[in-house]
């Protein structure tokens, strides 16, 4: 899942080398933490959060195939 989030984020931002993705697994779900350069935050979130919502939707759809629950956090 982290590779999918990283690939999407790097395609959106101006500074792809500053994109970091970390997976944190707990009892209920897998949390994917996405960090980008402050200048790129708006590009990843989008107007009214539309791009962030789209990223979460794609990741959740991929997670359903693996019977996992995934949460994407943009930090």
Residue, then its C-alpha position, 0 to 999 in steps of 0.5 A: x500500500x505504501x508503494x501505491x501512495x508514494x507513486x501517486x504522491x510523487x506524480x503530483x508534487x514539485x519535489x518528489x525527492x521529499x516525499x516519504x511514506x511510512x506504514x504503521x500497523x496496529x490491531x485494527x488497520x494499517x496506517x499509511x503516513x504521507x509526508x511531503x514538502x510544505x510547498x507541495x501540501x496544497x497539491x496533495x490535498x487539493x481544493x476542498x480535499x478532493x485529491x486527498x479523498x481520491x487518494x484514500x479511495x484508490x488505496x481503500x479499493x486496493x486494500x479491499x482486494x487484500x482484505x485489509x483496512x487502510x487509513x491514509x494520513x497526510x502529515 
